[in-house]
Amino acid sequence: MTLDEAAALAERLRAEGKRIVLANGCFDLLHVGHVRYLGAARRLGDVLFVGINSDATVSRLKGPGRPLMPAAERSEMLLALRDVDHVVVFDEDRADRLIERIRPDVHAKGTDYTPDAVPDLAHRRALPVNIALVKLSSLGDVAHALPAAGALRARFPRARLTWIVERREAALLRGNPALDEVVPIDTRGWRRVRTPVGAVAVAGALAELRRHLAGARFDVAVDLQGLLKSGILTLATRAPLRIGFVAGLCREPLAALFTNRRVRPPAEARHVVEQNLALLEPLGVSGASVDFSLPTHAAAETRVEDFLAAAGLKPRDRLVVVNPGAGRPDKRWPADRFRELARRLAGEAGAAPLVVWGPEERELALAIAGGPVTLAPPTDLGTLLSVLRRASVVVAGDTGPLHLAAALGVPCVGLYGPTSAERNGPWRQRALASPDGRLESLAVAAVFDAVRAALSP
């Protein structure tokens, strides 16, 4: 089969929804390793094309006296294998043009090759590949994974990138230029179901999700979460290559059972952002720049401007956003400390403190606000991002708003007790770590000094 014929056939098969796999090589001395390689390649899709080097290219690649068998005989032998559907002869030393013409869903190379050693990989990165990212929650964790999406888009500009995420966090990915699709799921809602009718609805949602993921025909899935539920979803993508952390670095070690390429980030990857990027090294992504892409909401910007004006806060005021809440009680600095800090910032540093709060945190915020300390209105994600963009400094524990502020490049002071400031601190910003792992041990004076330093030009 000529390359033109193979390209036309591949196009017809693709239109029928077939998953196309391409393998290539000289295949001059056919042996059992070739048979196993081609069998494994065939299992990655519906149709296997095998590209073989022409006689002239085999001679150039292998030296005088080769090939031992002409291309016609090599083709006939390969077609006799049950796993091989089509054979195409190509004249180039490299498979770049072959890949470009066939446009496979999967380009399979033998076990002698690594991502760094495959000569065609630099070309392959420009071809369409289908990648799923699995990072479900929470806001801070999803923010920390954003640079991974940007790095994949830079490396594979024509790839299709899908992110599987909890419904509540999906808004953070809205309009992200690196992504082609966001698949929202609701495991929180599913876990709350207590009635037979609800259980039937959950079963239907799970079946639809399973069909959607299977129909997407992913080539690669990356589990950035390391939980059992994220591991199961990674497996549900049916991607031939499923990348995740080694078991010891998964929050739930059994999650590693659902991946087949397990990564241990290098010792220098201390922050979770760097560790997430290290997961992409099997795909040839290394040394990527860290870029956070967060959505903007015009209506939210207007609402925040109107609120600040009504509260008497001017654009020139040094707005210090205080976020006292957190998902875990041990990650919350005491409210009376926040109250004392806010009043000192207003009285001694000339700052304008603003307390932001989330669901079920209003009473906590009211315990801090009052006098020179302003209480923010209820904030959805768009409003929160708009408030953070106007801040001179953000003070918070290890929680979503802190990490969103750091992703926006806003100066931060993170307050850390039970969690690691080195791994989970605000990206490239200040973090104060309690010496004994208890936030109560952080003194107001130390936090005040850190905020005042962050306010300094």
C-alpha positions in Angstrom: 0.0 0.0 0.0 1.3 3.4 -0.9 1.4 6.3 1.5 -1.4 8.1 -0.4 -3.6 5.0 -0.3 -2.9 4.6 3.4 -3.7 8.2 4.2 -7.0 8.0 2.3 -8.0 4.8 4.1 -7.1 6.2 7.5 -9.3 9.2 6.8 -12.3 6.9 6.0 -11.7 4.8 9.1 -11.5 7.9 11.2 -14.8 9.1 9.9 -16.3 5.8 11.0 -15.1 6.5 14.5 -12.2 4.0 14.5 -9.2 4.5 16.7 -6.1 4.3 14.6 -2.8 3.0 15.8 0.5 3.3 13.9 3.7 1.3 14.4 6.8 1.6 12.2 10.2 0.1 11.7 12.4 -1.8 9.3 11.2 -5.3 10.2 14.0 -6.8 8.1 14.6 -9.7 10.5 11.1 -10.5 11.9 11.3 -12.0 15.3 9.1 -12.8 18.4 9.8 -9.3 19.8 8.2 -7.7 16.8 5.2 -10.0 17.1 4.7 -9.1 20.7 5.2 -5.4 20.0 2.7 -5.4 17.2 0.2 -7.3 19.3 0.5 -4.8 22.1 0.1 -1.9 19.6 -3.0 -3.5 18.1 -4.7 -3.6 21.5 -4.4 0.2 21.8 -7.0 0.8 19.1 -9.3 -0.6 16.4 -7.0 -0.6 13.4 -3.2 -1.1 13.2 -1.2 0.4 10.4 2.4 -0.7 10.2 4.8 1.6 8.3 7.9 -0.1 7.0 11.0 1.5 5.6 11.7 1.1 1.9 14.6 -0.9 0.7 16.6 2.2 0.1 16.1 3.6 3.6 16.8 0.3 5.2 20.1 0.2 3.4 20.9 3.7 4.6 19.9 2.9 8.2 21.3 -0.6 8.5 24.3 -0.5 6.2 25.6 -2.5 3.2 23.9 -5.9 2.5 20.6 -4.8 4.0 17.7 -5.4 3.7 17.8 -9.1 3.7 14.3 -9.2 2.5 12.7 -6.7 0.0 9.9 -4.5 1.1 7.3 -6.7 -0.8 8.3 -9.8 1.2 8.4 -7.9 4.5 5.0 -6.5 3.8 3.6 -10.0 3.1 5.0 -11.4 6.3 3.6 -8.6 8.4 0.2 -8.9 6.8 0.2 -12.6 7.7 0.1 -11.6 11.4 -3.4 -11.5 12.8 -2.8 -8.2 14.6 -1.7 -6.2 11.5 -4.4 -4.7 9.4 -2.5 -2.6 6.9 1.1 -2.2 5.8 2.5 1.0 4.1 6.0 1.5 2.7 7.6 4.9 3.3 10.8 6.3 1.8 12.0 8.6 4.5 14.6 7.7 7.2 12.3 9.2 9.9 8.6 8.6 10.3 7.7 12.3 10.4 5.9 12.4 7.1 4.3 9.0 7.7 2.8 10.3 11.0 1.6 13.5 9.4 -0.2 11.7 6.6 -1.8 8.8 8.7 -2.6 11.1 11.7 -2.9 8.2 14.1 -4.7 8.4 17.5 -1.8 6.4 18.9 1.8 6.2 17.7 3.3 3.0 19.2 7.0 2.4 19.5 8.8 -0.6 20.9 10.2 -1.1 24.4 13.7 -0.2 23.2 12.5 3.4 22.9 11.9 6.0 25.6 10.2 9.4 25.2 13.6 11.0 24.9 15.0 8.4 22.4 12.1 8.3 20.0 13.3 10.4 17.0 9.8 11.2 15.9 8.5 12.5 19.2 9.4 16.1 18.5 7.2 15.9 15.4 4.5 13.9 17.2 4.0 16.7 19.8 2.4 18.9 17.0 -0.1 16.2 16.1 -3.5 15.7 17.7 -3.4 13.7 20.9 -6.2 13.3 23.4 -5.2 14.0 27.0 -7.4 13.8 30.2 -6.4 15.6 33.4 -8.0 14.4 36.6 -7.9 17.0 39.4 -11.3 17.1 41.1 -10.9 19.5 44.0 -10.4 21.7 46.0 -10.1 25.3 44.8 -6.5 25.6 45.9 -5.5 22.1 44.6 -7.1 22.9 41.2 -5.3 26.2 41.1 -2.0 24.4 41.8 -2.7 22.1 38.8 -3.4 24.9 36.3 0.3 25.2 35.2 0.2 21.6 34.1 -2.6 22.3 31.6 -0.6 25.3 30.2 2.5 23.2 29.9 0.7 20.4 28.0 -0.8 23.0 25.7 2.6 24.5 25.0 4.1 21.0 24.4 1.2 19.7 22.3 -0.4 22.7 20.6 -2.8 20.6 18.6 -3.8 18.2 21.4 -7.3 17.9 22.8 -7.1 18.6 26.5 -10.0 17.6 28.8 -10.2 18.3 32.6 -12.3 16.2 34.9 -13.3 18.2 38.0 -15.9 18.6 40.7 -18.8 20.8 39.7 -18.1 23.4 42.4 -14.5 23.9 41.1 -15.4 23.7 37.4 -16.0 27.5 37.4 -12.3 28.0 38.0 -11.6 26.4 34.6 -14.2 28.3 32.6 -12.6 29.9 29.5 -9.2 28.5 30.2 -7.3 28.8 26.9 -5.4 25.5 27.4 -8.5 23.4 27.7 -10.9 22.1 25.0 -13.4 20.5 27.4 -14.3 20.5 31.1 -16.1 17.5 32.5 -17.9 18.5 35.7 -18.9 15.7 38.1 -20.6 15.8 41.5 -19.2 13.2 43.8 -20.1 15.4 46.8 -23.8 15.3 45.8 -23.6 11.6 45.0 -22.4 10.8 48.5 -25.3 12.7 50.0 -27.9 10.6 48.3 -30.1 8.7 50.8 -33.2 7.7 48.8 -33.8 5.0 46.1 -34.8 7.6 43.6 -31.6 9.5 44.3 -29.6 6.3 43.9 -31.2 5.6 40.5 -30.3 9.2 39.4 -26.7 8.7 40.6 -26.5 5.4 38.7 -27.7 7.1 35.6 -25.2 9.9 36.0 -22.3 7.4 36.5 -23.4 5.4 33.5 -23.5 8.6 31.3 -20.1 9.6 32.6 -18.6 6.2 31.8 -20.0 6.3 28.3 -18.7 9.9 27.8 -15.2 9.0 29.0 -15.0 5.8 27.0 -16.3 7.6 23.9 -13.6 10.3 24.2 -10.9 7.8 23.2 -8.2 9.3 25.4 -4.5 8.5 24.6 -3.2 9.7 28.0 -4.8 10.3 31.4 -2.9 12.1 34.2 -4.1 11.7 37.8 -3.0 14.8 39.6 -5.0 14.1 42.7 -3.8 10.7 44.1 -7.1 9.7 45.6 -9.1 6.5 45.1 -11.9 8.3 43.3 -9.5 10.1 41.0 -7.7 6.9 40.3 -11.0 5.2 39.4 -11.8 8.0 37.1 -8.4 7.8 35.5 -9.0 4.2 34.8 -12.4 5.0 33.4 -10.9 7.1 30.7 -9.5 3.8 29.2 -6.4 5.7 28.2 -3.5 3.3 27.3 -1.1 5.5 29.2 -2.2 6.5 32.7 0.2 8.6 34.7 0.2 9.2 38.4 2.4 9.6 41.5 4.1 6.6 43.1 2.0 5.1 45.8 4.0 6.7 48.6 3.2 10.2 47.3 -0.6 9.5 46.8 -2.8 10.8 49.5 -4.5 7.4 49.2 -1.8 4.9 48.2 -4.2 2.5 46.5 -4.8 5.2 43.9 -1.5 4.1 42.3 -3.2 0.8 41.3 -5.1 2.6 38.6 -2.1 4.1 36.8 0.5 2.3 34.7 3.2 5.0 34.7 4.1 6.1 38.2 6.3 9.1 38.8 8.5 10.1 41.7 9.2 13.8 41.3 12.9 14.8 41.7 14.0 16.0 45.1 14.2 19.6 43.9 10.5 19.6 43.1 9.5 20.7 46.6 6.3 22.6 45.9 3.1 20.9 44.8 3.1 23.0 41.6 6.5 21.6 40.7 5.4 18.1 41.6 2.4 18.4 39.3 4.6 19.5 36.5 7.0 16.6 37.1 4.1 14.2 36.4 4.3 15.3 32.8 7.9 14.3 32.2 6.9 10.9 30.7 5.2 13.0 27.9 8.5 14.9 27.2 7.4 18.0 29.2 10.2 19.4 31.3 11.4 22.8 32.3 8.0 24.3 31.7 7.2 27.8 32.8 4.6 28.2 35.5 1.5 30.0 34.2 -1.8 30.3 36.0 -4.8 31.2 33.9 -7.7 32.3 35.9 -11.1 33.6 34.7 -12.3 37.1 34.7 -15.9 38.1 35.2 -17.0 41.5 34.0 -20.2 41.6 36.1 -18.3 40.6 39.2 -15.7 43.3 38.6 -18.5 45.9 38.5 -20.1 44.5 41.6 -16.9 44.7 43.5 -16.2 48.3 42.3 -19.6 49.3 43.4 -19.3 47.7 46.8 -15.9 49.2 47.5 -17.1 52.6 46.6 -20.2 52.3 48.8 -17.9 51.2 51.7 -15.8 54.3 51.2 -12.7 52.4 50.0 -10.8 54.2 47.4 -8.5 52.7 44.7 -5.4 54.2 46.4 -6.2 52.5 49.7 -4.0 49.7 50.7 -6.6 46.9 50.8 -5.6 44.0 53.0 -7.9 41.0 52.4 -8.3 38.8 55.4 -9.7 35.3 54.9 -10.2 33.6 58.3 -12.0 30.5 57.1 -10.7 27.1 56.0 -12.0 23.7 55.2 -10.4 22.2 58.4 -10.6 23.7 61.9 -6.9 23.1 62.4 -6.1 25.2 59.4 -7.9 28.3 60.9 -5.9 30.9 62.9 -8.1 31.9 65.8 -10.7 34.6 65.1 -9.5 36.9 68.0 -6.0 36.9 66.4 -7.4 37.9 63.1 -9.4 40.6 64.8 -6.4 42.0 66.6 -4.3 41.8 63.4 -6.9 43.7 61.3 -7.1 46.5 63.8 -3.4 46.9 64.1 -3.1 47.0 60.3 -5.7 49.7 60.2 -4.3 51.8 63.0 -0.5 51.3 62.6 0.0 50.4 58.9 -2.6 52.6 57.4 -4.2 49.6 55.7 -7.9 49.0 54.9 -8.7 45.5 56.1 -11.5 43.6 54.3 -12.8 40.3 55.6 -13.9 37.8 53.0 -15.9 34.7 53.9 -17.4 31.6 52.3 -20.4 29.3 52.9 -21.2 28.9 56.6 -18.4 31.4 57.6 -20.5 34.6 58.1 -20.5 34.4 61.9 -16.7 33.9 61.9 -16.3 36.9 59.6 -18.6 39.0 61.8 -16.4 38.2 64.8 -13.5 40.0 63.0 -15.3 42.8 61.1 -16.4 46.1 62.6 -15.0 49.6 63.1 -12.1 50.1 60.6 -12.5 46.5 59.4 -14.9 46.0 56.5 -17.0 42.9 56.0 -17.1 41.8 52.3 -20.4 40.8 50.7 -21.1 37.1 50.0 -18.7 36.0 47.3 -19.1 33.5 44.6 -15.9 32.6 42.7 -16.0 35.5 40.3 -16.5 38.0 43.0 -13.8 36.5 45.1 -11.3 36.7 42.2 -12.3 40.3 41.6 -11.7 41.2 45.3 -8.4 39.4 45.3 -7.2 41.3 42.2 -7.7 44.6 44.1 -5.8 43.5 47.2 -2.5 44.9 48.2 -1.9 41.9 50.4 -3.9 38.7 51.3 -3.6 37.1 54.7 -5.0 33.5 55.1 -4.4 30.0 56.1 -3.7 27.1 53.8 -7.0 27.5 51.8 -8.3 28.3 48.4 -8.4 32.1 48.5 -4.8 32.2 49.5 -3.7 30.1 46.6 -5.9 32.0 44.1 -4.3 35.2 45.3 -0.8 33.8 44.8 -1.8 32.5 41.3 -2.9 36.1 40.5 0.5 37.4 41.6 -1.0 39.3 44.6 1.4 39.6 47.6 0.4 37.1 50.3 1.1 36.0 53.8 0.2 32.4 54.4 -0.4 31.0 57.9 0.7 27.4 58.3 0.4 24.9 61.1 -0.5 21.3 60.3 0.4 21.5 56.6 3.8 22.0 55.0 4.5 25.5 53.9 7.3 24.2 51.7 5.0 22.0 49.7 1.7 23.8 50.0 2.6 27.4 50.6 1.4 30.3 48.4 3.3 30.1 45.2 6.4 32.3 45.4 5.0 34.3 48.3 5.5 34.6 52.1 4.5 31.9 54.4 4.8 31.7 58.2 5.1 28.2 59.6 4.2 27.4 63.2 7.1 25.8 65.0 5.0 23.1 66.6 2.4 22.5 63.9 -0.3 24.4 65.7 -1.6 27.7 64.2 -2.3 29.0 67.7 1.4 29.3 68.2 1.7 32.0 65.5 1.8 35.3 67.3 0.0 38.4 66.0 3.2 40.4 66.1 4.9 38.1 63.7 2.0 38.1 61.3 1.7 41.9 61.5 5.4 42.3 60.7 5.1 40.0 57.7 2.1 41.8 56.3 3.7 45.2 56.8 6.8 44.0 55.0 4.5 42.8 52.1 2.9 46.2 52.0 6.2 47.9 51.6 7.1 48.9 48.0 
